[in-house]
Amino acid sequence: MLLTILSPEDVLAIHHATLRILSEVGIVLDDPVSRSLLFDHGAAECDGRVCIPPELVESCLSRCPQRVTLYGRGVEVMLGTGELHVHNLGGARDVLDRPGGEPRPATEADVAESTRLLDALSNVTTITPLYTPRDVPPAAMAATMFAQAVRNTLKPINGPGVQTPEEVRDLVEMVRVVFGDTPGLSLGISPVSPLTYPVDTAQAILEVARHGIPFGPLPCPQLGATAPMTIAGALAQQNAEVLASIALAQLIRPGLPIVYCGRLAPVDMRTGLPIWGNPEIALISSVTVQIGHFYHLPVNVYGLCTSGHTMDIQSGYERAINAIVPALAGADELSGVGEMVGGTVGSNAQMVIDDEIMGMVRRVRRGFAVDEDALAVEIISQVMDSPMHTFLTQRHTVTYLKAGALWQPRVGVSGIGWDQWTREGRQTVVDRAQAEAERILAEHQVPPLTEEQEHALSEVVRAASNR
């Protein structure tokens, strides 16, 4: 049984409001190719904007597959099966090397190291380049981020986020080098809220569709700033931005795999900064899951996120609440591993802690069986007839323990008393997570690309740098 925040009638009301926004208000779209594409299929101009009729929106939605396969060098992930998948924060600008330290600007080397650490974390199933390296020319940013990611993981890669058709073409060329004809990444593209598609954004969407790359429309509206203050109104606007993106993509390539993404967040009205730790994130993400599933699409939303500046109790309760609620709502993919300070900072220790949190979330979401063997009436009878009255010696106990009836932490403290904890140095979970990250990075290796692939990737990056 999934957690539902809204009734089916409420979800339908948001859908109808979305269709009104698209058909009566319209979107700002300046790219002539995109405008002609929509006009040729029944859209109309209204007050300088492009109004998209409901029948066109629903026709485009009907072409989207219900499942999306993401390919890595050694792993495939299918979204839309009911399983929960997890990826990290993408595009942070700063790195926190050690808990208690000061953030520093991210570099290309940080993209590589963080990807290799994420490759080793068992609860992370897909990877986004975590950092936006500041030692790289802007024109080569997307190509560099993908190159370092694909060198350092066998898992599927989401992104990096792209803003221009040139960046899409760079990534397509690199994917062909590594994966051949297989679409070895998925891409997210963000319109400008509210309801605006700059020329480069629209052209990038069309380019993604032409090449058959799984596409995640990624609007990032903010409550009360670039979207209405009401959650319902902001969700309707976010939905309109997603559906307009889907329409553009499906008209170019019917059947293009789509991941429904939402990044609606509150904003602090005193400072103008986004707020990632509030419980509204959990509500918004959960309802975004309901809306995306209404269209039978796999859904990717916020998960492990906080406004906190350090790995303290605030960070812990904010990220755990904001992850478990959408997970129980049936999210197909959660983001945020390694995130700190509202998405601006990343940390190796935080990645390890988040892997642990997601292990707990998965355990809760998995639930437990209620059948004849699990109810254990015969086992209870046998124990009560035995002289010891204990379940410790029962094969039934061992079987369920080995099957994962009890979740086991890797860096958290469990099953030891105060004296033993003191003898072991009174380490916090942050201390142990930092040590575990260092151990993984010292030991974990990812199979390299071939020399030919390395050379070809470097050539794409070099050409982008000179553009």
N, C-alpha and C positions, 0 to 999 in steps of 0.2 A: 504494500500500500504506500503510495507516494504522498508526501506532504503537499497540500494545495493551499495557497494563500488566497486566491480568488476563485469564485464560483465559475462554472462554465459560462453563465450569463454575463459575468463581468468581463471575461476574456473576449467574448463575442462583442461586447460594447466597445472594447478597445480596438478590436478589428474594424468595426464599422466606423469609429472615429478616425482611424487611420485612412480608410478609403475616402472619407470626406476630406481629410487634409490633402491627400494626393490629387483628388479630382476637383476640389473647390479652391484650395489655396495654391497648390502646385509647388514645384521645386525651382530653385535658381540654377539654370544650366546654360552655360555660355558656349560650350563646345558645339560647333555646327554639325559635326558628324553624329553626335549623340542626340542632338535635337531632331535632326532629320530622321534618325532611326525611330524615335518615339512618335514623331508626327506621322510617319508612314504606317504606324500600327494603331492609329486612333487617338493619340494624344493631341492636345490643343494648346494654343497660347492663351494665357489669361493674365492680364496686367504685367506683361513682360516675363512671367514665369511659365513653366511647362506643366500643364495639368494632365494627370495620367488617369484614364477612366478605370473604374473598378474591374470591368471585364478584362482589360489588358493585364492588370495586376494579377488577377486570379488565374488567367491563362498562363502567365509566366510562372507562377507558383506551382501550377500543376505539372510543369516540366521538370521540376527539381527532384532528384533521387532522394529517397528517404534515408539512405546510408551513404557514408563517405569513407573511402579507404585512403589512409595516409601512408606513404611509403618512406622507409628509411633504408640505409645501406644494409641493415641486417634484420630489421623488424618492420612488420606491418601492423597498423592499428586501424580498426574499423569503428567509426563513430555511428551511433544510431541503433546499436544492438541492445541498449539498456545497461551496458557497462560504463563505469566511471573512469575517465582518463584525466590526467593531470599534466599541466606544463608550468613553466616558470614565468616570472615577470619578464617582459621584453623591453629593451631599449633604455634601461636606467643610465643616467649620465655619470654617476659616481659609485665608487667602491669603498666599502668599509673592510679593510684588511683584517683587523682584529677587533673583537668586542671591546668597547671602551675607547677606541681610537677615534681619529678624525677621518671623515670621508676624503677621498682624493679623486681627481678626474679619471674616468675609465680609459683604458687603452685597448688596442687590438689584442695584446697578449691576454687581457682579462676576458675577452670574448672566448678565446681558446680555452683558458683554464676553467672558466665556469662551465663551459659546455662539457668538458671532460668529467668534471665532478657530477654534473647532472646525468651524464651517461651511466654513472655507476649507481645512482639512487633508484631503488627498486620501485618506489611509488610514483616516480616521474615517468610518464609514458611517451610524451612528445616534448620537443625542446624548441624554444624560441631564443634567438640570440639575445642574451641577457643585457648586454651593455651596448650603448652607442659610443664607440671609441672616439676620443677627441684628438687622437694623433693621426687621423685619417682625413683626406680631403673629402668635403661633403659629397661631391659627385661620385665618389667611390665607396660611400658609406654602406649602402645596401649590399653591394658585391662583396666587400670585405667581410661584413658580418656573416653572410651566408658561407663564404669560403672557410672561415674559421670554424663555423658550426659544423659543416659537413666533414671537415677533417677530424673532428673530435667527438663524433657520436655515430652510432649505428641506428639511433632512434629517428623517427620521422621529425622533420623540421617544419615548424610554423613560422612563416615570415623569413626575413624581417619585414616590418611595415614598409610599403613603397608609396611614393608620391607622384611618380612620373612614369610615362610609358618607356622611357629609356632605361630606368631601373628595372622594370619588368623584363625587358629584352635581355639585359645583362644576366639576370637570374635564370631566364630560360636557357640561355647559352650554357651557363654553368651546370644546370640540371642535366642537360643533354650530355655533357662531358662525363658526369658521374653516373647517371641513371639511364642513359639512352632515351628511349621513347616513354619511359615511365615518368609520370609527374611526381618528381621526388621532393616536393614541398607544397605547402598551401600558403596562400597569401591573403593578408588582410589589408583593406584600403579604407581610409576614414574620410567620409564627407565632412564638410565644415558645418557644424550645427549653428543655427537652425536651417536645415533643408537646402544647403548650398553645395553645389558640385563645381569647383573651379575646373578650368579646362584640363589641366594636368591630371586631376583626380578622375574625371570622366574618361579621359583617354587611357589612363592606366587600367580602369575597370574593363574597358573594351579589349585592351591588350591581353589582360589575364584570361578573358573569355576566349579570345582567338586561339590561345595556346592550350586551352583545356586544363588550366591549373585550378585545383580546388580553391574556392573563393569564400572568404569570410568578410562580408560587409562589417565595418567596425566603427560605427558612429560613437562619439564620446561626448554626448550632451551633458550639461551641468544644470541641476535643479536651480531655478531662479535666475540663471545667468544666460545660458544658451538654450534653455528649455523651460517650460512652465514650472512654477514652484510645486505644483501638485504632482505627486508621483504618477497618478493616472494620466494626466495630460502629457507629462514628460515621456512616459512609456509609449503613448500613442505617437508622439513625434519621433521618438527613436525608432519605432516600428515602421513609420513612414520612410525614414531614411534607409532602413534595411531593405524594405520592399522596393523602393525606387532603384537601389543598387542591383537587386536581384533582377528587376525588369530589364535594365540595361544589359546585364550579363547574359540572360537567357535569350534575349532577342538576337544576340551575336552567336551564341552557341547553345541551342536547346539541350537540356539535360546536363548542363555543367554542374558538377558537385558543389553544393552550397552548405556552409556551416553558418547557422544563424548566430551572430555575435552581438553582445550588448555591453557597453561600458558606461552607461548612465551612472552618474555619481553626484552627491551633494557638493556644494561649494560653501566655504566659510564666507558669509556676507561681510565680515569685518576685514578680511585680508584678501579675498578673491582666490584663495588657494583651494584646490580640491580636498575633500575630506574622504579618506578611504577607510576609516575605522568605524564609522557610525553603523548602527544596526539597520539603517535604511539600505545600506549596500546589500545586506542579506535579503531583505524584502524585495528589493528591485531585481536582484539576480534570480531569485526564486520565481518571480512573476515573469521575468524574461524567458525562463525555461518553459513556463506554461504557454506563453505566446508562441515561442518557436515550435513547440510540440503540437500546438494547434494547427500549424502548417505542415506537420509531419517532417520537420527538419531537425537534424542534430544541433545541439545548442552549446555554445561556449560562453561562459560568463566569469565575472570576478569570483575569486575564492579566497585565497589566503592573502588578505590585505589589511593594512594597518596605517594609521596616521602617525604612529609612534616613531621615535628617533633612536631607540635602543632596544635590545632584546630583553625587555622587562615584562612584568605581568600585564601591562596594557597591551603590548604587542601580542602576547599570548592569547588573551581573551578576545581581542578584536578579530584576529585572524582565524581562530578556531570557530567562533560564532559565524563569521562571514563565509566560512567554507562548509560547515556542516549543514546549514539550512538549505542552500541550493543543491547540495549533494543529495539530501533527503527528498528534495523536490524532483530529482531525476536528471540533473545536469549530465550531459554527455562528456563535457570537458570543463575543468576548472583551471583557472590561471593563478599566478601569484607566488609560486615557490621562489624564495629568496628576496621578496619585496620588503622594503622599508621606506619610511618617510614619504608616504603617499606616492610610491612608484618612482622616486628619484634616486634611490640608493639600493645597492644589492650587497649581499654578504654570503661568503661561503658557509659560515656557521649557521646563518639563518636558513640556508638551503637544507642543511642536514636536519635542523629542527623541524622544518616544514615537511620534509619527507616522513618524519615521525608522526607529525600531526595528521598527515594524509593516511598513514597506516591506521590510525585510530578512526578516522572518518570512514574509511573503507570497511573497517570491522563493524561499526555501527550500522552502516548502510546494508551490509550483508545479512544482518539479522541472525536468526537461528531456526533450526528445524523443529517442527512439532509433529512427530510421527511416533509409531509404536516403539521403535528403538530408542528415540530421544526421550520419550516419556519415562522409559526405564523402570516400569513397574516390576518386572521380573528381577532386575538387578537390585532394586530396593528390597524386594522379598528375600533374595539370597543374602544380602548384607545383614538384614535383621535376624536371619536364622543362623548367622555365623557368630562365634564367640567375641570377635573384635569390634563388630559394628563399625567397620571403616570401609570406605570406597577406594582407599589408596591401592589396594592389592588387586582391584578388579581390572580385567582386560578392557572392559567397557571404558573405564577412566583413561587408560593409556591410549586407546584408539581415538577417543575424542580429543585428547590433549595433542596428539600428533597431527590431528586433522585441523588444528587451529581454533579450538573452542575458546582458548584464552589468548588474547593478543599479547605479544611480548615486546617491550620497548628495546630500542638499541642504545639510545643515549640518555633516556630518562631513568631515574632511580626507581627501583621496584624490588620489593621482597627482602630488603635489608633493614636492620635496626639502626638507631642513632649512633651507637658505639662503632659499628662497622663503617658507617658512612664517615664518621670522624677519623677513624684509622686510615681510611682511603683518601683523606685530604679534604673532605667537605667540598668536593667539586660540585659546581652547579651544572645544570643541563647545558648552559652556554659554554662552560669550560670543556665539557665532554664533546659537544658538537664541533668546537674549533679543532680539538685533537682528532676527531674522526674525519673531518674534512682534510686535515693535513695528511692523515694516514692514507686516505683514498687517493689523494693527488700524488703521493709518493709511490703508490703501488699500481693504480689502475691505468692500463694502456688500451688505446683504441686502435684496431687495425688500420694501417695507413692507406692512403690513396696510392695509386700507381704514379711513377714519375711522369708519365704522359699526362695523367689527370692533373697532377700538381702544376705542371708547366702551363696547361691550358687554362686553369683557374687563375693563375698569376697573370696571364696575358689579358684576361677579361678585366681584372682589377686594374692593371696598368693602363689599359685603354680608357676605362672609366675615369681614372685619376687625371688623365690628360684631356678630358672632354671640356 
